[in-house]
Amino acid sequence: MVDVEIGFATSERSTVGIEWELALVDADSGDLRQVAQTVLDALAGPDGREHPNVKQELLLNTVEIVTDVCHTVGEATADLGRSLELLRPILDPLRVELMCAGTHPFARWTQQKVTDKQRYATLIDRTQWWGRQMLIYGVHIHVGIEDRDKVLPISRALMAYYGHLQALSASSPFWGGEDTGYASNRALMFQQLPTAGLPFGFDEWPQLERYVDDMLKTGVIDIFEEIRWDIRPSPKFGTIEVRVCDGIPTIAELGAIAALTQCLVEHYSRELDAGRPTPTLPSWFAQENKWRSARYGMDTILILDEDGDEDLVTTDLTERVLPMLEPVAEDLGCATELSGVRAIMESGASYQRQRQVAARGGGALDAVVRSLVAEMRAGRPVEVEL
């Protein structure tokens, strides 16, 4: 007998919401600064409530900016831009800059302070060494789903594009001052937390309810949101939440990857409307694709289907995925943003740019931080003089 029934909020189809985790770094040293509470207090309303678009996170070196429900990716990125402008007058006098990448290039996790909230204390108490190491930053993209019956088949279809999203967003090659050899060290770190990582391939909503019921009964979770899958339903918002991506350094790149995500969801929603099946990638292939894209980034050879066909991620994006989605992007009003995926392939993903900066600077990772700060301010990839 399953005691849990999971309702699914009413949401307008293919609307978009974005959550963007940002690091607070010292303008002089490039190291992390523990000033999130100062920022949140400055933005709080007269009643002490936090700003609706600037949120608290696990560590005091981090703030998260979130959008309202938006109809287009352009609306969402403009919303994020307004939140950035709110933060600058608070941060500039503190000599604190904003930066985003999957990891900070050289900061030490042992020196970071956890936000003083019970839910964070509980997380750290349970997860111990792994939890304390979660010095990582990500992006969560919500896309509205108008019919609960579409959620699981579209989520399964998105798993076939996990590697594309991971490769394009990969931005965590460095950890604690060392080059890990991975494009995304964050992806493999985050999955060490309980209930994190790849989702289970449920076919029907009652299977999800049974899983959640089991997790609640056994004390693995206290609320649904503690299921931290890379792609998960968000019943509270009526969305599919894509949590695959590393922290994305610029609004331009964020817009491109959000457009890719929105178009994939809408494409497979249309496929369901037409009575056509959505793809299902075997879990063993999905797991391999996650590892490959974390390791090799834009040089990943992805497994594309259940037959084991493979192709280079950039080739598949150029020859199949983007042509398939461009008509959808026109309908959704995000054609310009979707074209930014090609720009990422041309200029290189963040992990590639970071390594280039480190090489030019003789291995100095403070130069990498300066480049990430400059990109955040510019809103696009830029080359910084060292």
N, C-alpha and C positions, 0 to 999 in steps of 0.2 A: 504494500500500500504506500503510495507516494503522497506525502502531505503538502508538498510545495506545488503551487500553481504559479507560473510566471506569466504575468500579463505583459503586453507589449504596447507601449504608448503610441498614440496616433501621431504620425509624422508625415509631413509632405514629401512626396517622392523626390529623391535625388537632391534634396537640400543638403547643405554642407556646413559642418562646424569643425574647427581646428583648435587643438591644444598644442602649445609650443613651449617647451621647457627651455629656459634661458639661464646660462651661468652668469654670475656676478664676479667680475675679475678686476683686480687692481690696475689702474691706468698706468702705473709705473713699472711694477714687477711682472704683471701678467698672471700672478697667482690668484687663487680664489679668495673672495672676501665674504665673510659671514654676516652680511647686512640685510638679509631678506626681511627680517622682522621690522627693521627701520623703514624699509620701503613700504611694506604693507601697512604699517602704522600711519605713514604719511598720506596714504591713499584712502584710509578707512573713512567711513561716513561719520556723522555726528553721533550715531548710535554705537559706534565701534565696529560695525560690520565691515568685512573686507570688501574691497572693490569687486564688482561682479565680473570684471574681465581680467583681474590680476590676482592670482591664487597662490596659496602657500604650497610648498612641496616638502619632501622628506628632509632635505638638507637646507641649512641656513645660507648656503651659497647659491640658492636657486629660487627663481620665481617662475611661475607658469602664466602665460597670457592665453586667454581663450576668447573665441569669437562668440557672438550671438548666432542664432540660426540664420544662415545666409542662403540665398537662392542661386548665387553664382560664386565661383572661385574668386573672381575679381572683387566681389563684395567682401568675401572673407579676408583676403589679403589687405584690403583697405582697412578693415576692422582691426586687424593686427597692427597695422601701421599706426593707427590712432593710439593704441595701447603703448606702443614704443614711444610715441611722443609724450605720453603721460609720464613715462618713467624718466626721461632724460633730465628734466629740471630737478628731480630728486637725486639722481645718481651723479650728475656732473659736479656739484659741490663736494661730494664725497670722494671724488676722483675714482669712480667706479664705472667700468664699461660693461656692456652686454656682449656676450659671445654665445654661439651655439655650435656644438659638435657632439658626436656621440659620447666622447670622453674629453676631459681636459688633458692636454698633451703631457704635462709634467706634475700636476698637483698630486699630493699624497692623500690617500683615503684616510689614513690614520689621523690626519689633522683636521678632518671635517666634523662639524657639529650638527647633530640631529635636531630638527624642530621639536620644541617642547609640547608635544601633543600625545595623548594616550595611545592613539592608533599607531603612531610611528614607534613609540616605545614598545608596544606589543609586537610589532613586526620585527624590530631589531632583537628583542628578547627571544623570539622564536627562531629566527634565521641566523643569528650569531655572526660568525666570520663572513659568510657570504652576504648577509644583509648589510653589514657595516661597509662592505666594499662597493655598494651600489652607487658609486660616483659616476653616474651615467646620465645621459640626457636623450630624450626622444621626442617624437612628434606623433600625435594621435589624430587621425582624420575620421570624422563621422560622416556617414552618408545616409540620408533618410530613406526608410523602407516603408511603403504604404500598406503592405500586407505581410503579416507575420509568417505566412506560409512560404514567402520568398527568402526569408532570412538565411536558413541553413543551406539551400541550394546555391544561393549567390556566394555565401561564405566559402563553400567548397570550391566553387569556380575560381574565387580569388586566390586560393592556394596555388593554382597553376602559375600565378604571377608574383608569388612571394619573392622569388629571386630577382625579378626585374626591379621591384620596389626597393629591395635591400641593396642591390648593386648601385642604383642611382643615388640613393641617400647615404651610402656608406661614408662615415666621417670619423671613425675612431681607430686609426692605425696605431696611435700611441697610448701607452698606459704607464703611469708612474715614471715618465721620463725615458721609456724604452719603446722602440719600434717592435710591435708584436708580430709583424709579418702578416697580420690580418687587415683586410679593408674595414671590417667592423668587428672590433673586439667586444663592443657593447652587446651585440646580438647573442653571443655565446655566454656572456656574463649574466645577462638578465634572466636567461632560462634556468639559472640555478635556484631561483626562488620557487617556493611551492606554488603550484597551479599556473606558473608561467610557462612560456614556450608555445609549441604548436598546439592548435586546438584538436580535440577529438572530432572525428568525422561522423557526427550524428546525422541521421537521415530524417528524423521526425522530432517535433518539438517535445513530446513526452519523454524522449530519451534525454534531452537536455534537462528537463524537470527532474528526472530520476537522478541524474548526476548531481545537480545542485542539492537535492534532498539528501543524498548520501554525504556530500561534503559538509552540509550543515549539521547533520546528525553526528558525524564523527569529529566535529570541531575543526575541520581543516579550514573552513571559512566561517565568518559571521554574517557577511552580506555578499550579495551577488558580485559587487564590484571588486571583491578580492580574488576573483577569477581573472588572472592576468594574461590570458592568451594573446598571442600576436595578432590574431583576428578573432573578434568576439562579438556576439550580439550585445547591444546596450538597451535592454528593455525599458529603462527609465526614460531614455530619449527617443526610442523608436528608430534606432539606427543600427547599422553595422559599423563597428569601430575598428579601424585598421591601425594597429600599433607596431607594425613591422619596422618603421623607419628609424634610423639614427637621427640624432639632432641635426637639423638642416640649417646651414649657416646664413642663408639669405632668403629674403621674401620672394625673389624671382624663382629660385629653385623650389621653394616651398609651394609656390603657386603651380609650378609645372607638375610636381609629384601629386599634389592635391587634385589637379585636373585629371591626371592619369587614373587616380583612384576613383574619382566621381564617374568618369566615363566607363570604366570597367564595370562598376556597379550598375549603371544605367543600361549598358549593353546587355548584360546578362538578365536584367529585369525584362528587357524587351524580348530576349530569347524565351524566357518563361511565358510571357504573354502570348508568344507565337506557338507555344506548345512544343518547343524544341528543347532537348536535354542540355543541361549545363555540364561542362567537363568535370571529371573527378580524377585527380592525380593520386595514385596510390600513396599511402602515408610514408612508405619507405623511400619513394622518390622525393616527396615533399621534404622529408628530413635531410636527404642528401643535398637538395637544392639550397636549403637554409645554410648548411655548412659550406657548400661551394661558394655561395654569394658572399658569405661573411669572410671567407678566406681570400677569394680572388676578385671580388668586386666586379668592375667592368670587364674583366677578362674571363668571367665565368662562362663555362659551357654548361648550359642548363638542360635538364631533362624536361621535355615539353609536354609529354602525354603518357598515357598508360602503356603505350607500345615501347617506351624507352627512347623515342626519337630525341635527338639532341641538337642544339645550335648555340652559337655564341650569343650572349644576352644582347649585345648591341645589334647584331644581325637580325635577331628575332624582333626586336623593337622596331628597327627600320623597315624591314620587309613585310612583317605581318601585323604586329600589334598596333602601331600608330596608324597605318592605313585603315585598319578595321575600325578604329575609334574616331577618326577625324570627322566623319559625318555626325556621330553622336556629339562630339565637342561643339560642332556648329549649332546643334539644337540646344545645347546646354549653355551656350554663350561663353565657352572657355577655350575656343580654338587657339587664341593667342597664347594662353597659359600652357596648353598642351604642346604647342610648338617649342616650348622651353625644354622639353625632354630632349629634343635634338641638340639644343644649346648645351645641355649638360654633357651629352656625349662628345660634343666638339671641344668644350673647354676642359673636360675632365671632372670627375666627381670630386667631392671635397677631400677624401683621403688621398687622392692623387695630387691635388694641389698642395695639401699639407706636406707631403713628402718632398715635393719640389722645393718648397720654401725651406724646409729643413736642410736639404742638400745644398741650396744656394747659401745658406747661413752657416755652413760648416757643422751642421748638426744641432745648432742652438734652437731649442724648442720655444724659447720666449719669442723668437721671431715668428713661429707658427701662431702663437696667441695673437701677436700684433696683426697678422694677416687676417685671422678670423674676426677680430674686432673691426678691422677696416672693412671687411666684407659685410658685416652686420650693418655698419653705418651706411655703406653705399647701397645696400639692398641687392647686390649682385656680385658675382666673382670679380675681383680686381687684383692686379699685381702690385705688390707693395715694395717700395725701396727698402733694402735692409741696411 
